[in-house]
Amino acid sequence: MQSIDPKSSTNRTHDTQALPDRSPSGTPTPPATVWRRFMGMVYEGLLLFGPLLILGFLYSVVVDFSDRADPATLPLKRLGLQLFLGGALLAYFVWGWTKNRCTLPMQTLGLRVESREGGPLSQGRALLRAFIAVPSVLSGLGILWAMIDRDSQTLHDRLSGSRLVHIPVKRML
């Protein structure tokens, strides 16, 4: 009788999509659970509310977003505000996801974004992940996808070649 090794790539039906069981350092890196992923999104939103409010206020002061401003320029100013805040968020997340860095909520929850191969995420992949994540997260499709995905990865993780993993945090009491 032939023994079957569950870790062997020859036994996997979807070998090209299967996530590695270990990081390049050899330590196990389990995927982040859907609940941990959701809590990370909530924490990021709460944390970014203040800085975005301040950036929005500064923008409105600089471009004269007041009642005295010309009403014909308001749609252009509104678009400028959206692009400015979107660019700030994009820079924050791309910086936080590359070179094995993580944002404060990710650090607190023990999360890290890495490439599918287990290494650091490149800026190009982080940028792609961020652009795909916007409709994925805002529509709720990302979390729903993670609930049915065998590795608990979202749609934007799959499409960008990235994955969110849980790195247990060592806490001192």
N, C-alpha and C positions, 0 to 999 in steps of 0.2 A: 504494500500500500504506500502511495506517495504522500509525503508530508507537505502541507501547504504553509508557507511562510506569509503571514498577513502583511508584513512590511515589504514584501517583494513587489517590484514594479510589474512583474509579469502576471501577477494575479489581479491587478487593477484593471477595471474596464475602461476607465477614463484617465489613463496614466498622464496625459499631457496636462490635464487640469488639476490633478491631485497636488495638494500643498505639501511641501516638505515637512517632515516631522521635527526637524531640528534646525537651529540657526547655524551660520558658519562657525560659531564658537563651539558647537556641539551640544548646547543645552536645549532641552525641549521648549518649543514655543507654541503653546496652544492658541488657537484662534480666540478672539474676544467673543464673549457671549453676546447675544442680542440685547439683553438687559444692560450689561456694562457699556455697550456701544450707545444705547439710547441715553443712559445717564451721562455719558460723555458729551453727547449733543446738547442736552439740557444744561449741563455745567458750562460748556463753551458759550451758549447763548446768554446765560446769566452773567458770565464774566465779561463778555464783549459788549454788553448793553451800555455800560458807562463810557468806555473809550469811544464807542461809535456816537454816543450822544454828544460828547465833547467835540469830536471831529465834525459832526454835523453843525454844531453851534459855531465853530470857528469858520467853517465854509460859509454859513449864512451871513456872518459878519463881514467876511472878505468880499463876497459878491453882492452884498446889499440885498438880502432876501427879506425885505421889509415891505410894509404897506406903501411906503413912498416910492418903491421901485416901479419901473415901467411894466405894466401888466403884459405887454407883448413879449418881454424877455423871460417871464416866469417859466414857461415850458422848457426853455433851454437851460435855465438855472436848475430846474428840478432834475433834468437829465444829467447835468453836471454833478449834482449832489449824489445821484445814484451811482454814477461811474466812479466818483471819488471814494465813496464808502465801499463799493464793490472792489475797487482796486486795493484799498486798505485791507479788507478781509482776505483777498487773494494773496497779498504779500505776507500777511500773518500766517496763513495756513501753509503756503509753499515753504516759507522759512521754517516753520515748526515741524514739517514732515520730512525734510531732507537732512542728510548727514547724521542720521540717528538721533536727531533732536526730537523733542516733544513739547507740546504746549502744557501749561500748568494743569488743566483738567486731565490731560492724558497722563501726566506724571503722577497726579494724585490717584487716579484709577488704575495705574499700572498698564497703560496702553502704549503701543508703539506701532507706527505705520512703517512697513518695510516692503521691499520688492517681493514678488512671488517666489524668488529664489532664496529669500531670507536675508539679503543684504540691504544696505541703505537705499532709500528711494532717491532717484535722480530728480533734478529740478524739472525736467521735461515730463516725467511720469507724475510728479506732484502737481504740476500745472494741469495736466490732463485730468487727473483725479479730481482736482478742485472744480474744473469746468463741468465735468460729468456729475459731480456730487450736488451741484445746485438744484437741478430739476429732480434728481433722485431723492434728495432729502426733503425738499419742499413739497413734493407730491406724496411722500410717505412710501414710495415704491422701494426705496433703499432698505428700510427696516423690514418691509414685507418680504423682500427678496432674501434678506438674511435669515428670516424665520424658516424658509423652505430650503435654503442652500445647505448642502452637506457639510461645508466648512464654516458656516455662519458668516460668510462674506457677503457684502452688499453688491449691488449691481455695479456701482462705480469702482469698487475694488476689482471685480472681475474684468471690467472693460479697460482699466488702466494698468493692469498687471501688478497691482499692489495688494496688500492684505493688512488687516489690523489684528495684532496679536496681543495677548495678555502676558505681561512680564510681572510675576508676583513682586510686590513691593515689600522690601524688608523694613519693618517698623520697629522702632525702639520705644519701649514703654517706660 
